[in-house]
Every structure is written in C-alpha cells, then in structure tokens.
Amino acid sequence: MEPLLVLTNVPDEALAAKLAHVLIESGAAACVNVLAGCRSIYRWQGALETAHEVPLLIKTTAEQYSRVESLIRAHHPYDVPEVIAVPITHGLPAWLDWLARETGTHE
C-alpha cells in the first residue's frame, strides 16, 4: 500500500463539500480536509490571475489515485485543475492501516 496526499483547489466551499463527499462515499479517499479559503495568484494563458479558492487535502493511496483524479476532473469547473499527489513516506501505523481499510487497499 502506497499512501498519498493529493492536493487540489476548488473555487468555492459548496464544491469543496460536494467533492469531499463524492471522494469519501466512492471509497476513493479515506479523508478529505476542506481548508479555509485562500487567495491564489497565478499566470494563466499569459495573464496574471487572482482567484479565491478552497484547498482540499485528500488522503488516499496510489492504487486509488486514478479514481481520485477522475472524480476531481468530473466535478471541477477548471479546464486544468491543480491535482498534485505527494507520497506519504511515514505515518502512525494504525492510521495507515485505517487508510488502507477505508480505500479498500490491503497489503
């Protein structure tokens, strides 16, 4: 089992809550933290942009990553949503076991 932390941002709290529920109810993720809104400043298609976004921290596994990515893309309004996966290299063994059970990923 390879645990992952997937990061994404969505444009509002309603979509953040909806996406979190979809990810958990489908078994693609074990936990989603919906963080306080933030201001993102970035360049898009040659223009400097500023947007209010809501960050999500999604706990899942490498085995479930493609489902997580597909669900984000299916519900996200952006043409190119930010989806970044970071490996979790260490963690409390009991928590990692819980993650594996909740995502249907067993060693």
C-alpha positions in Angstrom: 0.0 0.0 0.0 1.4 3.4 -1.1 -0.3 6.2 0.8 -0.7 9.6 -0.9 -1.7 13.1 0.0 -3.5 14.7 -3.0 -3.8 18.5 -3.1 -6.4 20.4 -5.2 -8.1 23.7 -5.0 -11.8 24.5 -6.0 -13.5 27.8 -6.5 -16.0 27.7 -3.6 -17.0 25.9 -0.3 -20.1 24.3 -1.9 -18.0 22.5 -4.5 -15.4 21.6 -1.8 -18.0 19.9 0.3 -19.6 18.1 -2.6 -16.3 16.8 -3.9 -15.2 15.7 -0.5 -18.4 13.7 -0.1 -18.1 12.1 -3.5 -14.5 11.1 -2.8 -15.3 9.5 0.5 -18.6 7.9 -0.5 -17.0 6.3 -3.5 -14.1 4.8 -1.4 -11.6 6.7 -3.5 -10.3 8.5 -0.4 -10.3 7.9 3.3 -10.4 11.5 4.4 -10.7 15.0 2.9 -9.8 18.1 4.8 -11.6 21.2 3.5 -9.4 24.1 4.5 -10.2 27.8 4.9 -10.4 29.7 1.6 -7.3 31.3 0.3 -6.2 33.7 -2.5 -4.3 32.2 -5.3 -2.2 34.3 -7.7 -1.0 32.6 -10.9 -0.4 33.1 -14.6 -2.9 31.5 -16.9 -2.8 31.8 -20.7 -0.3 34.7 -20.4 -2.3 36.8 -18.0 -1.8 37.3 -14.3 -4.9 36.0 -12.4 -6.1 36.2 -8.8 -8.8 33.9 -7.5 -10.4 32.9 -4.2 -10.1 29.1 -3.8 -10.7 26.5 -1.2 -7.9 24.0 -0.7 -8.6 20.2 -0.2 -6.2 17.7 1.3 -7.2 14.3 0.2 -5.8 11.2 1.8 -5.8 8.2 -0.5 -3.4 5.5 -2.0 -1.5 5.2 -5.2 -4.0 2.4 -6.1 -6.9 4.8 -5.9 -5.1 7.8 -7.4 -6.7 7.4 -10.9 -10.2 7.3 -9.4 -9.4 10.4 -7.3 -8.1 12.3 -10.4 -11.1 11.2 -12.5 -13.6 12.4 -9.8 -11.8 15.7 -9.4 -11.8 16.3 -13.2 -15.5 15.2 -13.5 -16.6 17.8 -10.8 -14.2 20.6 -11.3 -15.0 23.6 -13.4 -11.5 24.5 -14.4 -10.0 23.4 -17.8 -6.8 22.3 -16.0 -7.4 21.8 -12.3 -4.5 21.5 -9.9 -4.1 17.9 -8.9 -0.8 17.1 -7.1 0.0 13.8 -5.4 2.7 13.7 -2.7 3.8 10.3 -1.3 3.3 9.8 2.5 6.6 8.2 3.4 5.9 7.8 7.2 2.9 7.7 9.4 1.3 6.2 12.5 0.9 2.5 11.6 -2.7 2.4 13.0 -3.6 5.4 10.8 -2.0 3.9 7.8 -4.0 0.7 8.4 -7.2 2.7 8.6 -6.3 4.4 5.3 -5.8 1.1 3.7 -9.1 -0.3 5.0 -11.1 2.8 4.0 -9.8 2.8 0.5 -10.0 -1.0 0.0 -6.3 -1.2 -0.3 -4.7 -4.1 1.6 -1.1 -5.3 1.7 
